[in-house]
Amino acid sequence: MFGPKIRNVFKSRWHALFWSASMLLTAYCSVPSPGEGGDANDAAQLAGTLAAHADKQPPAHRNPWALDKPAN
């Protein structure tokens, strides 16, 4: 795919360290910081949506593998 073949990466310790450092750098550069990208309107809309659904109870858990018992 992209970059070196995986069997060539781990032939030496330095290649493995360079590869792992490049993966960490990619992850660091691709995740936005908490203050970036959002504005107050988005946060207010999310808060309103969460408040509207706060009073609703989630459905009770039902085991999908359990046999259904006939109602008497």
C-alpha positions in Angstrom: 0.0 0.0 0.0 1.7 3.2 1.2 5.2 3.4 2.5 7.6 0.5 3.0 6.5 -3.1 3.2 5.9 -4.3 6.8 8.6 -7.0 6.6 11.2 -4.3 5.7 10.2 -2.0 8.5 11.3 -4.3 11.3 14.6 -5.5 9.7 16.4 -3.1 12.0 15.6 -1.3 15.3 16.1 2.1 13.7 13.6 1.4 10.9 11.1 0.3 13.5 11.7 3.4 15.6 11.3 5.7 12.6 8.1 3.9 11.5 6.6 4.2 15.0 7.6 7.8 15.2 6.0 8.6 11.9 2.8 6.8 13.0 2.7 8.9 16.2 3.3 12.1 14.3 0.5 11.3 11.8 -1.9 10.7 14.7 -0.8 13.9 16.4 -1.2 16.0 13.2 -4.6 14.5 12.2 -6.5 15.0 15.5 -7.7 18.6 16.0 -7.2 20.4 19.3 -10.3 20.9 21.5 -10.7 24.6 20.6 -10.5 24.1 16.9 -13.3 23.6 14.4 -16.4 24.2 16.6 -18.3 27.3 17.5 -20.7 28.2 20.3 -23.8 27.6 18.1 -22.8 23.9 17.5 -22.2 23.5 21.3 -25.6 25.1 22.1 -27.4 22.9 19.6 -25.8 19.8 21.0 -26.7 20.8 24.6 -30.3 21.3 23.5 -30.4 17.9 21.8 -29.0 16.2 24.9 -31.4 18.0 27.2 -34.4 17.0 25.0 -33.4 13.3 25.3 -32.3 13.4 28.9 -35.8 12.5 30.3 -36.2 9.4 28.0 -35.3 6.1 29.5 -33.2 3.7 27.4 -35.0 0.5 26.6 -34.5 -2.4 29.0 -31.8 -4.8 28.0 -33.1 -7.9 26.3 -30.8 -10.9 25.6 -31.1 -11.7 21.9 -30.1 -15.3 22.5 -32.6 -16.0 25.3 -35.7 -18.0 24.4 -38.9 -16.1 24.5 -41.2 -17.3 27.2 -44.9 -17.6 26.2 -47.2 -15.1 27.9 -49.7 -16.7 30.2 
